[in-house]
Amino acid sequence: MELIGRVQGLTPDGVADQTAGALDGRRAWQVHCSDVVNRERHLTVVVDKGRVVLMGPPGETAVLSAGQLGQLRTVLREAADQAER
């Protein structure tokens, strides 16, 4: 699990806008995973306007180990707490 910084929001196509240092920016996290052929990938979790957004590897399946699933659970809890604020 990696806190990747702050994002200002999402672009119309749902991609995180990585504008660093934005005063109203929200936190974003990446959880490392792999795809079905064991290539390294990541899931991104962003809070946007009171919603938790989970973005997977484009066009792929995310495969998580038990440890990575625990990290995702932790990130989703943190994001849910922030979305309620």
PDB file with SEQRES, HELIX, SHEET and CRYST1 records, atoms N, CA, C and O in Angstrom:
SEQRES   1 A   85  MET GLU LEU ILE GLY ARG VAL GLN GLY LEU THR PRO ASP          
SEQRES   2 A   85  GLY VAL ALA ASP GLN THR ALA GLY ALA LEU ASP GLY ARG          
SEQRES   3 A   85  ARG ALA TRP GLN VAL HIS CYS SER ASP VAL VAL ASN ARG          
SEQRES   4 A   85  GLU ARG HIS LEU THR VAL VAL VAL ASP LYS GLY ARG VAL          
SEQRES   5 A   85  VAL LEU MET GLY PRO PRO GLY GLU THR ALA VAL LEU SER          
SEQRES   6 A   85  ALA GLY GLN LEU GLY GLN LEU ARG THR VAL LEU ARG GLU          
SEQRES   7 A   85  ALA ALA ASP GLN ALA GLU ARG                                  
HELIX    1 AA1 ALA A   66  ALA A   83  1                                  18    
SHEET    1 AA1 4 GLU A   2  VAL A   7  0                                        
SHEET    2 AA1 4 ARG A  26  SER A  34 -1                                        
SHEET    3 AA1 4 GLU A  40  ASP A  48 -1                                        
SHEET    4 AA1 4 ARG A  51  MET A  55 -1                                        
CRYST1    1.000    1.000    1.000  90.00  90.00  90.00 P 1           1          
ATOM      1  N   MET A   1       0.853  -1.167   0.000  1.00  0.00           N  
ATOM      2  CA  MET A   1       0.000   0.000   0.000  1.00  0.00           C  
ATOM      3  C   MET A   1       0.892   1.220   0.000  1.00  0.00           C  
ATOM      4  O   MET A   1       1.891   1.286   0.716  1.00  0.00           O  
ATOM      5  N   GLU A   2       0.514   2.174  -0.811  1.00  0.00           N  
ATOM      6  CA  GLU A   2       1.320   3.372  -0.949  1.00  0.00           C  
ATOM      7  C   GLU A   2       0.409   4.579  -1.098  1.00  0.00           C  
ATOM      8  O   GLU A   2      -0.437   4.623  -1.991  1.00  0.00           O  
ATOM      9  N   LEU A   3       0.588   5.568  -0.206  1.00  0.00           N  
ATOM     10  CA  LEU A   3      -0.123   6.829  -0.366  1.00  0.00           C  
ATOM     11  C   LEU A   3       0.598   7.570  -1.473  1.00  0.00           C  
ATOM     12  O   LEU A   3       1.769   7.917  -1.319  1.00  0.00           O  
ATOM     13  N   ILE A   4      -0.081   7.822  -2.595  1.00  0.00           N  
ATOM     14  CA  ILE A   4       0.606   8.414  -3.745  1.00  0.00           C  
ATOM     15  C   ILE A   4       0.481   9.920  -3.780  1.00  0.00           C  
ATOM     16  O   ILE A   4       1.005  10.569  -4.685  1.00  0.00           O  
ATOM     17  N   GLY A   5      -0.200  10.478  -2.812  1.00  0.00           N  
ATOM     18  CA  GLY A   5      -0.278  11.927  -2.759  1.00  0.00           C  
ATOM     19  C   GLY A   5      -1.697  12.415  -2.786  1.00  0.00           C  
ATOM     20  O   GLY A   5      -2.627  11.726  -2.367  1.00  0.00           O  
ATOM     21  N   ARG A   6      -1.842  13.605  -3.284  1.00  0.00           N  
ATOM     22  CA  ARG A   6      -3.153  14.235  -3.326  1.00  0.00           C  
ATOM     23  C   ARG A   6      -3.560  14.450  -4.767  1.00  0.00           C  
ATOM     24  O   ARG A   6      -2.732  14.726  -5.635  1.00  0.00           O  
ATOM     25  N   VAL A   7      -4.838  14.319  -4.999  1.00  0.00           N  
ATOM     26  CA  VAL A   7      -5.370  14.567  -6.331  1.00  0.00           C  
ATOM     27  C   VAL A   7      -6.419  15.645  -6.216  1.00  0.00           C  
ATOM     28  O   VAL A   7      -7.105  15.742  -5.198  1.00  0.00           O  
ATOM     29  N   GLN A   8      -6.551  16.442  -7.228  1.00  0.00           N  
ATOM     30  CA  GLN A   8      -7.538  17.515  -7.210  1.00  0.00           C  
ATOM     31  C   GLN A   8      -8.926  16.979  -7.506  1.00  0.00           C  
ATOM     32  O   GLN A   8      -9.912  17.486  -6.972  1.00  0.00           O  
ATOM     33  N   GLY A   9      -9.014  15.996  -8.321  1.00  0.00           N  
ATOM     34  CA  GLY A   9     -10.312  15.420  -8.668  1.00  0.00           C  
ATOM     35  C   GLY A   9     -10.137  14.415  -9.775  1.00  0.00           C  
ATOM     36  O   GLY A   9      -9.033  13.933 -10.028  1.00  0.00           O  
ATOM     37  N   LEU A  10     -11.216  14.107 -10.424  1.00  0.00           N  
ATOM     38  CA  LEU A  10     -11.164  13.170 -11.522  1.00  0.00           C  
ATOM     39  C   LEU A  10     -11.502  13.894 -12.807  1.00  0.00           C  
ATOM     40  O   LEU A  10     -12.342  14.794 -12.819  1.00  0.00           O  
ATOM     41  N   THR A  11     -10.861  13.509 -13.867  1.00  0.00           N  
ATOM     42  CA  THR A  11     -11.183  14.046 -15.181  1.00  0.00           C  
ATOM     43  C   THR A  11     -12.495  13.419 -15.632  1.00  0.00           C  
ATOM     44  O   THR A  11     -12.929  12.436 -15.032  1.00  0.00           O  
ATOM     45  N   PRO A  12     -13.141  13.948 -16.662  1.00  0.00           N  
ATOM     46  CA  PRO A  12     -14.426  13.385 -17.099  1.00  0.00           C  
ATOM     47  C   PRO A  12     -14.381  11.896 -17.423  1.00  0.00           C  
ATOM     48  O   PRO A  12     -15.404  11.219 -17.316  1.00  0.00           O  
ATOM     49  N   ASP A  13     -13.229  11.371 -17.815  1.00  0.00           N  
ATOM     50  CA  ASP A  13     -13.160   9.941 -18.137  1.00  0.00           C  
ATOM     51  C   ASP A  13     -12.827   9.089 -16.915  1.00  0.00           C  
ATOM     52  O   ASP A  13     -12.571   7.893 -17.052  1.00  0.00           O  
ATOM     53  N   GLY A  14     -12.827   9.693 -15.711  1.00  0.00           N  
ATOM     54  CA  GLY A  14     -12.637   8.937 -14.484  1.00  0.00           C  
ATOM     55  C   GLY A  14     -11.197   8.729 -14.079  1.00  0.00           C  
ATOM     56  O   GLY A  14     -10.926   7.957 -13.159  1.00  0.00           O  
ATOM     57  N   VAL A  15     -10.264   9.393 -14.737  1.00  0.00           N  
ATOM     58  CA  VAL A  15      -8.850   9.254 -14.418  1.00  0.00           C  
ATOM     59  C   VAL A  15      -8.471  10.301 -13.385  1.00  0.00           C  
ATOM     60  O   VAL A  15      -8.911  11.448 -13.469  1.00  0.00           O  
ATOM     61  N   ALA A  16      -7.660   9.915 -12.417  1.00  0.00           N  
ATOM     62  CA  ALA A  16      -7.253  10.850 -11.380  1.00  0.00           C  
ATOM     63  C   ALA A  16      -6.414  11.967 -11.972  1.00  0.00           C  
ATOM     64  O   ALA A  16      -5.483  11.720 -12.738  1.00  0.00           O  
ATOM     65  N   ASP A  17      -6.750  13.196 -11.611  1.00  0.00           N  
ATOM     66  CA  ASP A  17      -5.977  14.371 -12.003  1.00  0.00           C  
ATOM     67  C   ASP A  17      -4.879  14.549 -10.961  1.00  0.00           C  
ATOM     68  O   ASP A  17      -5.163  14.935  -9.827  1.00  0.00           O  
ATOM     69  N   GLN A  18      -3.654  14.280 -11.322  1.00  0.00           N  
ATOM     70  CA  GLN A  18      -2.541  14.263 -10.375  1.00  0.00           C  
ATOM     71  C   GLN A  18      -1.977  15.652 -10.108  1.00  0.00           C  
ATOM     72  O   GLN A  18      -0.758  15.821 -10.127  1.00  0.00           O  
ATOM     73  N   THR A  19      -2.815  16.646  -9.862  1.00  0.00           N  
ATOM     74  CA  THR A  19      -2.358  17.997  -9.574  1.00  0.00           C  
ATOM     75  C   THR A  19      -1.868  18.036  -8.140  1.00  0.00           C  
ATOM     76  O   THR A  19      -2.670  18.096  -7.207  1.00  0.00           O  
ATOM     77  N   ALA A  20      -0.581  18.000  -7.962  1.00  0.00           N  
ATOM     78  CA  ALA A  20      -0.012  17.936  -6.618  1.00  0.00           C  
ATOM     79  C   ALA A  20      -0.148  19.274  -5.916  1.00  0.00           C  
ATOM     80  O   ALA A  20      -0.093  20.333  -6.541  1.00  0.00           O  
ATOM     81  N   GLY A  21      -0.327  19.206  -4.602  1.00  0.00           N  
ATOM     82  CA  GLY A  21      -0.337  20.413  -3.799  1.00  0.00           C  
ATOM     83  C   GLY A  21      -1.624  21.194  -3.843  1.00  0.00           C  
ATOM     84  O   GLY A  21      -1.666  22.316  -3.338  1.00  0.00           O  
ATOM     85  N   ALA A  22      -2.659  20.666  -4.412  1.00  0.00           N  
ATOM     86  CA  ALA A  22      -3.927  21.375  -4.467  1.00  0.00           C  
ATOM     87  C   ALA A  22      -4.492  21.503  -3.055  1.00  0.00           C  
ATOM     88  O   ALA A  22      -4.483  20.535  -2.294  1.00  0.00           O  
ATOM     89  N   LEU A  23      -4.980  22.685  -2.702  1.00  0.00           N  
ATOM     90  CA  LEU A  23      -5.479  22.913  -1.361  1.00  0.00           C  
ATOM     91  C   LEU A  23      -6.694  22.051  -1.061  1.00  0.00           C  
ATOM     92  O   LEU A  23      -6.865  21.596   0.070  1.00  0.00           O  
ATOM     93  N   ASP A  24      -7.539  21.821  -2.055  1.00  0.00           N  
ATOM     94  CA  ASP A  24      -8.718  20.996  -1.831  1.00  0.00           C  
ATOM     95  C   ASP A  24      -8.491  19.560  -2.283  1.00  0.00           C  
ATOM     96  O   ASP A  24      -9.448  18.806  -2.458  1.00  0.00           O  
ATOM     97  N   GLY A  25      -7.250  19.181  -2.471  1.00  0.00           N  
ATOM     98  CA  GLY A  25      -6.936  17.852  -2.978  1.00  0.00           C  
ATOM     99  C   GLY A  25      -7.327  16.765  -2.005  1.00  0.00           C  
ATOM    100  O   GLY A  25      -7.364  16.978  -0.793  1.00  0.00           O  
ATOM    101  N   ARG A  26      -7.613  15.621  -2.537  1.00  0.00           N  
ATOM    102  CA  ARG A  26      -7.965  14.453  -1.754  1.00  0.00           C  
ATOM    103  C   ARG A  26      -6.831  13.454  -1.829  1.00  0.00           C  
ATOM    104  O   ARG A  26      -6.016  13.482  -2.751  1.00  0.00           O  
ATOM    105  N   ARG A  27      -6.791  12.573  -0.850  1.00  0.00           N  
ATOM    106  CA  ARG A  27      -5.743  11.570  -0.849  1.00  0.00           C  
ATOM    107  C   ARG A  27      -6.030  10.474  -1.857  1.00  0.00           C  
ATOM    108  O   ARG A  27      -7.181  10.175  -2.175  1.00  0.00           O  
ATOM    109  N   ALA A  28      -4.959   9.887  -2.345  1.00  0.00           N  
ATOM    110  CA  ALA A  28      -5.073   8.760  -3.272  1.00  0.00           C  
ATOM    111  C   ALA A  28      -4.051   7.710  -2.862  1.00  0.00           C  
ATOM    112  O   ALA A  28      -2.947   8.035  -2.427  1.00  0.00           O  
ATOM    113  N   TRP A  29      -4.430   6.463  -3.007  1.00  0.00           N  
ATOM    114  CA  TRP A  29      -3.568   5.349  -2.631  1.00  0.00           C  
ATOM    115  C   TRP A  29      -3.425   4.393  -3.788  1.00  0.00           C  
ATOM    116  O   TRP A  29      -4.287   4.314  -4.663  1.00  0.00           O  
ATOM    117  N   GLN A  30      -2.301   3.654  -3.781  1.00  0.00           N  
ATOM    118  CA  GLN A  30      -2.120   2.555  -4.730  1.00  0.00           C  
ATOM    119  C   GLN A  30      -1.854   1.287  -3.937  1.00  0.00           C  
ATOM    120  O   GLN A  30      -1.060   1.288  -2.997  1.00  0.00           O  
ATOM    121  N   VAL A  31      -2.515   0.216  -4.315  1.00  0.00           N  
ATOM    122  CA  VAL A  31      -2.288  -1.102  -3.738  1.00  0.00           C  
ATOM    123  C   VAL A  31      -1.714  -1.961  -4.853  1.00  0.00           C  
ATOM    124  O   VAL A  31      -2.331  -2.126  -5.905  1.00  0.00           O  
ATOM    125  N   HIS A  32      -0.535  -2.503  -4.615  1.00  0.00           N  
ATOM    126  CA  HIS A  32       0.110  -3.325  -5.633  1.00  0.00           C  
ATOM    127  C   HIS A  32      -0.602  -4.669  -5.749  1.00  0.00           C  
ATOM    128  O   HIS A  32      -1.061  -5.233  -4.755  1.00  0.00           O  
ATOM    129  N   CYS A  33      -0.684  -5.163  -6.959  1.00  0.00           N  
ATOM    130  CA  CYS A  33      -1.295  -6.458  -7.252  1.00  0.00           C  
ATOM    131  C   CYS A  33      -0.615  -6.998  -8.493  1.00  0.00           C  
ATOM    132  O   CYS A  33       0.424  -6.489  -8.913  1.00  0.00           O  
ATOM    133  N   SER A  34      -1.195  -8.021  -9.076  1.00  0.00           N  
ATOM    134  CA  SER A  34      -0.674  -8.544 -10.340  1.00  0.00           C  
ATOM    135  C   SER A  34      -1.869  -8.842 -11.243  1.00  0.00           C  
ATOM    136  O   SER A  34      -3.018  -8.811 -10.802  1.00  0.00           O  
ATOM    137  N   ASP A  35      -1.586  -9.128 -12.497  1.00  0.00           N  
ATOM    138  CA  ASP A  35      -2.660  -9.541 -13.394  1.00  0.00           C  
ATOM    139  C   ASP A  35      -2.630 -11.061 -13.500  1.00  0.00           C  
ATOM    140  O   ASP A  35      -1.849 -11.711 -12.805  1.00  0.00           O  
ATOM    141  N   VAL A  36      -3.461 -11.633 -14.353  1.00  0.00           N  
ATOM    142  CA  VAL A  36      -3.582 -13.091 -14.412  1.00  0.00           C  
ATOM    143  C   VAL A  36      -2.329 -13.791 -14.938  1.00  0.00           C  
ATOM    144  O   VAL A  36      -2.182 -15.000 -14.759  1.00  0.00           O  
ATOM    145  N   VAL A  37      -1.427 -13.053 -15.583  1.00  0.00           N  
ATOM    146  CA  VAL A  37      -0.167 -13.658 -16.032  1.00  0.00           C  
ATOM    147  C   VAL A  37       1.001 -13.171 -15.180  1.00  0.00           C  
ATOM    148  O   VAL A  37       2.157 -13.216 -15.601  1.00  0.00           O  
ATOM    149  N   ASN A  38       0.675 -12.703 -13.968  1.00  0.00           N  
ATOM    150  CA  ASN A  38       1.646 -12.345 -12.944  1.00  0.00           C  
ATOM    151  C   ASN A  38       2.498 -11.110 -13.260  1.00  0.00           C  
ATOM    152  O   ASN A  38       3.613 -10.986 -12.752  1.00  0.00           O  
ATOM    153  N   ARG A  39       1.988 -10.198 -14.091  1.00  0.00           N  
ATOM    154  CA  ARG A  39       2.683  -8.928 -14.308  1.00  0.00           C  
ATOM    155  C   ARG A  39       2.306  -7.982 -13.181  1.00  0.00           C  
ATOM    156  O   ARG A  39       1.166  -7.990 -12.716  1.00  0.00           O  
ATOM    157  N   GLU A  40       3.259  -7.165 -12.738  1.00  0.00           N  
ATOM    158  CA  GLU A  40       3.003  -6.221 -11.661  1.00  0.00           C  
ATOM    159  C   GLU A  40       2.033  -5.135 -12.114  1.00  0.00           C  
ATOM    160  O   GLU A  40       2.242  -4.502 -13.149  1.00  0.00           O  
ATOM    161  N   ARG A  41       0.979  -4.922 -11.341  1.00  0.00           N  
ATOM    162  CA  ARG A  41      -0.033  -3.909 -11.602  1.00  0.00           C  
ATOM    163  C   ARG A  41      -0.400  -3.240 -10.286  1.00  0.00           C  
ATOM    164  O   ARG A  41       0.184  -3.556  -9.249  1.00  0.00           O  
ATOM    165  N   HIS A  42      -1.357  -2.322 -10.311  1.00  0.00           N  
ATOM    166  CA  HIS A  42      -1.833  -1.707  -9.077  1.00  0.00           C  
ATOM    167  C   HIS A  42      -3.288  -1.280  -9.212  1.00  0.00           C  
ATOM    168  O   HIS A  42      -3.791  -1.026 -10.307  1.00  0.00           O  
ATOM    169  N   LEU A  43      -3.944  -1.211  -8.055  1.00  0.00           N  
ATOM    170  CA  LEU A  43      -5.277  -0.647  -7.938  1.00  0.00           C  
ATOM    171  C   LEU A  43      -5.111   0.729  -7.326  1.00  0.00           C  
ATOM    172  O   LEU A  43      -4.286   0.907  -6.430  1.00  0.00           O  
ATOM    173  N   THR A  44      -5.870   1.696  -7.783  1.00  0.00           N  
ATOM    174  CA  THR A  44      -5.813   3.048  -7.236  1.00  0.00           C  
ATOM    175  C   THR A  44      -7.141   3.351  -6.560  1.00  0.00           C  
ATOM    176  O   THR A  44      -8.206   3.075  -7.110  1.00  0.00           O  
ATOM    177  N   VAL A  45      -7.068   3.919  -5.360  1.00  0.00           N  
ATOM    178  CA  VAL A  45      -8.259   4.318  -4.610  1.00  0.00           C  
ATOM    179  C   VAL A  45      -8.187   5.824  -4.408  1.00  0.00           C  
ATOM    180  O   VAL A  45      -7.186   6.344  -3.914  1.00  0.00           O  
ATOM    181  N   VAL A  46      -9.251   6.524  -4.791  1.00  0.00           N  
ATOM    182  CA  VAL A  46      -9.310   7.986  -4.698  1.00  0.00           C  
ATOM    183  C   VAL A  46     -10.644   8.365  -4.066  1.00  0.00           C  
ATOM    184  O   VAL A  46     -11.660   7.712  -4.300  1.00  0.00           O  
ATOM    185  N   VAL A  47     -10.630   9.432  -3.261  1.00  0.00           N  
ATOM    186  CA  VAL A  47     -11.879   9.997  -2.760  1.00  0.00           C  
ATOM    187  C   VAL A  47     -12.184  11.220  -3.600  1.00  0.00           C  
ATOM    188  O   VAL A  47     -11.348  12.114  -3.732  1.00  0.00           O  
ATOM    189  N   ASP A  48     -13.396  11.264  -4.176  1.00  0.00           N  
ATOM    190  CA  ASP A  48     -13.798  12.370  -5.033  1.00  0.00           C  
ATOM    191  C   ASP A  48     -15.220  12.782  -4.687  1.00  0.00           C  
ATOM    192  O   ASP A  48     -16.163  12.022  -4.906  1.00  0.00           O  
ATOM    193  N   LYS A  49     -15.374  13.980  -4.148  1.00  0.00           N  
ATOM    194  CA  LYS A  49     -16.694  14.551  -3.847  1.00  0.00           C  
ATOM    195  C   LYS A  49     -17.559  13.602  -3.025  1.00  0.00           C  
ATOM    196  O   LYS A  49     -18.723  13.367  -3.351  1.00  0.00           O  
ATOM    197  N   GLY A  50     -16.980  13.061  -1.961  1.00  0.00           N  
ATOM    198  CA  GLY A  50     -17.727  12.201  -1.073  1.00  0.00           C  
ATOM    199  C   GLY A  50     -17.924  10.779  -1.560  1.00  0.00           C  
ATOM    200  O   GLY A  50     -18.664  10.009  -0.947  1.00  0.00           O  
ATOM    201  N   ARG A  51     -17.261  10.419  -2.669  1.00  0.00           N  
ATOM    202  CA  ARG A  51     -17.358   9.067  -3.214  1.00  0.00           C  
ATOM    203  C   ARG A  51     -15.995   8.414  -3.191  1.00  0.00           C  
ATOM    204  O   ARG A  51     -14.980   9.089  -3.367  1.00  0.00           O  
ATOM    205  N   VAL A  52     -15.957   7.120  -2.976  1.00  0.00           N  
ATOM    206  CA  VAL A  52     -14.713   6.352  -3.051  1.00  0.00           C  
ATOM    207  C   VAL A  52     -14.655   5.730  -4.438  1.00  0.00           C  
ATOM    208  O   VAL A  52     -15.568   5.018  -4.855  1.00  0.00           O  
ATOM    209  N   VAL A  53     -13.562   6.011  -5.146  1.00  0.00           N  
ATOM    210  CA  VAL A  53     -13.391   5.525  -6.516  1.00  0.00           C  
ATOM    211  C   VAL A  53     -12.272   4.487  -6.519  1.00  0.00           C  
ATOM    212  O   VAL A  53     -11.160   4.768  -6.072  1.00  0.00           O  
ATOM    213  N   LEU A  54     -12.564   3.300  -7.017  1.00  0.00           N  
ATOM    214  CA  LEU A  54     -11.589   2.222  -7.127  1.00  0.00           C  
ATOM    215  C   LEU A  54     -11.297   2.017  -8.607  1.00  0.00           C  
ATOM    216  O   LEU A  54     -12.182   1.654  -9.383  1.00  0.00           O  
ATOM    217  N   MET A  55     -10.045   2.254  -8.989  1.00  0.00           N  
ATOM    218  CA  MET A  55      -9.635   2.117 -10.392  1.00  0.00           C  
ATOM    219  C   MET A  55      -8.668   0.944 -10.517  1.00  0.00           C  
ATOM    220  O   MET A  55      -7.621   0.919  -9.870  1.00  0.00           O  
ATOM    221  N   GLY A  56      -9.023  -0.011 -11.341  1.00  0.00           N  
ATOM    222  CA  GLY A  56      -8.180  -1.183 -11.559  1.00  0.00           C  
ATOM    223  C   GLY A  56      -7.275  -0.996 -12.750  1.00  0.00           C  
ATOM    224  O   GLY A  56      -7.327   0.031 -13.427  1.00  0.00           O  
ATOM    225  N   PRO A  57      -6.440  -1.991 -13.008  1.00  0.00           N  
ATOM    226  CA  PRO A  57      -5.590  -1.930 -14.195  1.00  0.00           C  
ATOM    227  C   PRO A  57      -6.469  -1.858 -15.442  1.00  0.00           C  
ATOM    228  O   PRO A  57      -7.385  -2.667 -15.587  1.00  0.00           O  
ATOM    229  N   PRO A  58      -6.215  -0.914 -16.340  1.00  0.00           N  
ATOM    230  CA  PRO A  58      -7.079  -0.746 -17.517  1.00  0.00           C  
ATOM    231  C   PRO A  58      -7.209  -2.037 -18.327  1.00  0.00           C  
ATOM    232  O   PRO A  58      -6.209  -2.606 -18.765  1.00  0.00           O  
ATOM    233  N   GLY A  59      -8.440  -2.491 -18.520  1.00  0.00           N  
ATOM    234  CA  GLY A  59      -8.703  -3.657 -19.352  1.00  0.00           C  
ATOM    235  C   GLY A  59      -8.170  -4.963 -18.811  1.00  0.00           C  
ATOM    236  O   GLY A  59      -8.036  -5.926 -19.566  1.00  0.00           O  
ATOM    237  N   GLU A  60      -7.861  -5.029 -17.526  1.00  0.00           N  
ATOM    238  CA  GLU A  60      -7.260  -6.237 -16.978  1.00  0.00           C  
ATOM    239  C   GLU A  60      -7.961  -6.674 -15.710  1.00  0.00           C  
ATOM    240  O   GLU A  60      -8.848  -5.984 -15.208  1.00  0.00           O  
ATOM    241  N   THR A  61      -7.566  -7.801 -15.205  1.00  0.00           N  
ATOM    242  CA  THR A  61      -8.051  -8.336 -13.945  1.00  0.00           C  
ATOM    243  C   THR A  61      -6.979  -8.144 -12.892  1.00  0.00           C  
ATOM    244  O   THR A  61      -5.799  -8.383 -13.151  1.00  0.00           O  
ATOM    245  N   ALA A  62      -7.381  -7.713 -11.703  1.00  0.00           N  
ATOM    246  CA  ALA A  62      -6.442  -7.556 -10.602  1.00  0.00           C  
ATOM    247  C   ALA A  62      -6.467  -8.811  -9.737  1.00  0.00           C  
ATOM    248  O   ALA A  62      -7.531  -9.257  -9.307  1.00  0.00           O  
ATOM    249  N   VAL A  63      -5.297  -9.374  -9.486  1.00  0.00           N  
ATOM    250  CA  VAL A  63      -5.156 -10.562  -8.636  1.00  0.00           C  
ATOM    251  C   VAL A  63      -4.411 -10.127  -7.387  1.00  0.00           C  
ATOM    252  O   VAL A  63      -3.293  -9.618  -7.473  1.00  0.00           O  
ATOM    253  N   LEU A  64      -5.030 -10.327  -6.217  1.00  0.00           N  
ATOM    254  CA  LEU A  64      -4.440  -9.882  -4.954  1.00  0.00           C  
ATOM    255  C   LEU A  64      -4.133 -11.068  -4.052  1.00  0.00           C  
ATOM    256  O   LEU A  64      -4.922 -12.007  -3.948  1.00  0.00           O  
ATOM    257  N   SER A  65      -2.986 -11.013  -3.406  1.00  0.00           N  
ATOM    258  CA  SER A  65      -2.643 -12.000  -2.385  1.00  0.00           C  
ATOM    259  C   SER A  65      -3.421 -11.647  -1.114  1.00  0.00           C  
ATOM    260  O   SER A  65      -4.064 -10.599  -1.052  1.00  0.00           O  
ATOM    261  N   ALA A  66      -3.365 -12.502  -0.120  1.00  0.00           N  
ATOM    262  CA  ALA A  66      -4.051 -12.229   1.146  1.00  0.00           C  
ATOM    263  C   ALA A  66      -3.522 -10.938   1.772  1.00  0.00           C  
ATOM    264  O   ALA A  66      -4.300 -10.146   2.304  1.00  0.00           O  
ATOM    265  N   GLY A  67      -2.215 -10.722   1.715  1.00  0.00           N  
ATOM    266  CA  GLY A  67      -1.627  -9.495   2.263  1.00  0.00           C  
ATOM    267  C   GLY A  67      -2.060  -8.253   1.499  1.00  0.00           C  
ATOM    268  O   GLY A  67      -2.352  -7.219   2.099  1.00  0.00           O  
ATOM    269  N   GLN A  68      -2.101  -8.355   0.185  1.00  0.00           N  
ATOM    270  CA  GLN A  68      -2.537  -7.220  -0.632  1.00  0.00           C  
ATOM    271  C   GLN A  68      -4.014  -6.927  -0.414  1.00  0.00           C  
ATOM    272  O   GLN A  68      -4.424  -5.766  -0.431  1.00  0.00           O  
ATOM    273  N   LEU A  69      -4.812  -7.962  -0.209  1.00  0.00           N  
ATOM    274  CA  LEU A  69      -6.220  -7.769   0.083  1.00  0.00           C  
ATOM    275  C   LEU A  69      -6.403  -7.050   1.417  1.00  0.00           C  
ATOM    276  O   LEU A  69      -7.286  -6.202   1.548  1.00  0.00           O  
ATOM    277  N   GLY A  70      -5.585  -7.377   2.392  1.00  0.00           N  
ATOM    278  CA  GLY A  70      -5.610  -6.666   3.672  1.00  0.00           C  
ATOM    279  C   GLY A  70      -5.260  -5.198   3.505  1.00  0.00           C  
ATOM    280  O   GLY A  70      -5.865  -4.335   4.141  1.00  0.00           O  
ATOM    281  N   GLN A  71      -4.285  -4.912   2.651  1.00  0.00           N  
ATOM    282  CA  GLN A  71      -3.913  -3.519   2.384  1.00  0.00           C  
ATOM    283  C   GLN A  71      -5.066  -2.783   1.711  1.00  0.00           C  
ATOM    284  O   GLN A  71      -5.347  -1.632   2.043  1.00  0.00           O  
ATOM    285  N   LEU A  72      -5.735  -3.443   0.766  1.00  0.00           N  
ATOM    286  CA  LEU A  72      -6.868  -2.823   0.092  1.00  0.00           C  
ATOM    287  C   LEU A  72      -7.986  -2.533   1.090  1.00  0.00           C  
ATOM    288  O   LEU A  72      -8.604  -1.470   1.033  1.00  0.00           O  
ATOM    289  N   ARG A  73      -8.247  -3.452   1.990  1.00  0.00           N  
ATOM    290  CA  ARG A  73      -9.270  -3.254   3.011  1.00  0.00           C  
ATOM    291  C   ARG A  73      -8.943  -2.030   3.866  1.00  0.00           C  
ATOM    292  O   ARG A  73      -9.826  -1.221   4.152  1.00  0.00           O  
ATOM    293  N   THR A  74      -7.689  -1.891   4.271  1.00  0.00           N  
ATOM    294  CA  THR A  74      -7.256  -0.746   5.073  1.00  0.00           C  
ATOM    295  C   THR A  74      -7.444   0.561   4.311  1.00  0.00           C  
ATOM    296  O   THR A  74      -7.950   1.539   4.861  1.00  0.00           O  
ATOM    297  N   VAL A  75      -7.034   0.574   3.043  1.00  0.00           N  
ATOM    298  CA  VAL A  75      -7.166   1.772   2.211  1.00  0.00           C  
ATOM    299  C   VAL A  75      -8.631   2.140   2.028  1.00  0.00           C  
ATOM    300  O   VAL A  75      -8.988   3.315   2.113  1.00  0.00           O  
ATOM    301  N   LEU A  76      -9.483   1.150   1.777  1.00  0.00           N  
ATOM    302  CA  LEU A  76     -10.903   1.431   1.581  1.00  0.00           C  
ATOM    303  C   LEU A  76     -11.537   1.994   2.853  1.00  0.00           C  
ATOM    304  O   LEU A  76     -12.409   2.860   2.771  1.00  0.00           O  
ATOM    305  N   ARG A  77     -11.118   1.523   4.016  1.00  0.00           N  
ATOM    306  CA  ARG A  77     -11.623   2.094   5.275  1.00  0.00           C  
ATOM    307  C   ARG A  77     -11.202   3.551   5.421  1.00  0.00           C  
ATOM    308  O   ARG A  77     -12.016   4.405   5.771  1.00  0.00           O  
ATOM    309  N   GLU A  78      -9.928   3.834   5.152  1.00  0.00           N  
ATOM    310  CA  GLU A  78      -9.441   5.209   5.244  1.00  0.00           C  
ATOM    311  C   GLU A  78     -10.191   6.113   4.259  1.00  0.00           C  
ATOM    312  O   GLU A  78     -10.587   7.226   4.606  1.00  0.00           O  
ATOM    313  N   ALA A  79     -10.379   5.628   3.040  1.00  0.00           N  
ATOM    314  CA  ALA A  79     -11.068   6.416   2.025  1.00  0.00           C  
ATOM    315  C   ALA A  79     -12.531   6.647   2.421  1.00  0.00           C  
ATOM    316  O   ALA A  79     -13.055   7.743   2.225  1.00  0.00           O  
ATOM    317  N   ALA A  80     -13.185   5.637   2.970  1.00  0.00           N  
ATOM    318  CA  ALA A  80     -14.579   5.788   3.398  1.00  0.00           C  
ATOM    319  C   ALA A  80     -14.674   6.832   4.509  1.00  0.00           C  
ATOM    320  O   ALA A  80     -15.590   7.654   4.508  1.00  0.00           O  
ATOM    321  N   ASP A  81     -13.741   6.806   5.451  1.00  0.00           N  
ATOM    322  CA  ASP A  81     -13.730   7.808   6.516  1.00  0.00           C  
ATOM    323  C   ASP A  81     -13.577   9.216   5.942  1.00  0.00           C  
ATOM    324  O   ASP A  81     -14.268  10.142   6.365  1.00  0.00           O  
ATOM    325  N   GLN A  82     -12.671   9.373   4.978  1.00  0.00           N  
ATOM    326  CA  GLN A  82     -12.448  10.680   4.382  1.00  0.00           C  
ATOM    327  C   GLN A  82     -13.659  11.130   3.560  1.00  0.00           C  
ATOM    328  O   GLN A  82     -13.990  12.316   3.541  1.00  0.00           O  
ATOM    329  N   ALA A  83     -14.307  10.206   2.896  1.00  0.00           N  
ATOM    330  CA  ALA A  83     -15.473  10.554   2.064  1.00  0.00           C  
ATOM    331  C   ALA A  83     -16.630  11.067   2.918  1.00  0.00           C  
ATOM    332  O   ALA A  83     -17.443  11.860   2.444  1.00  0.00           O  
ATOM    333  N   GLU A  84     -16.709  10.628   4.159  1.00  0.00           N  
ATOM    334  CA  GLU A  84     -17.785  11.070   5.046  1.00  0.00           C  
ATOM    335  C   GLU A  84     -17.583  12.475   5.576  1.00  0.00           C  
ATOM    336  O   GLU A  84     -18.525  13.075   6.094  1.00  0.00           O  
ATOM    337  N   ARG A  85     -16.392  13.011   5.463  1.00  0.00           N  
ATOM    338  CA  ARG A  85     -16.092  14.345   6.002  1.00  0.00           C  
ATOM    339  C   ARG A  85     -16.695  15.435   5.160  1.00  0.00           C  
ATOM    340  O   ARG A  85     -16.537  16.615   5.473  1.00  0.00           O  
TER     341      ARG A  85                                                      
END                                                                             
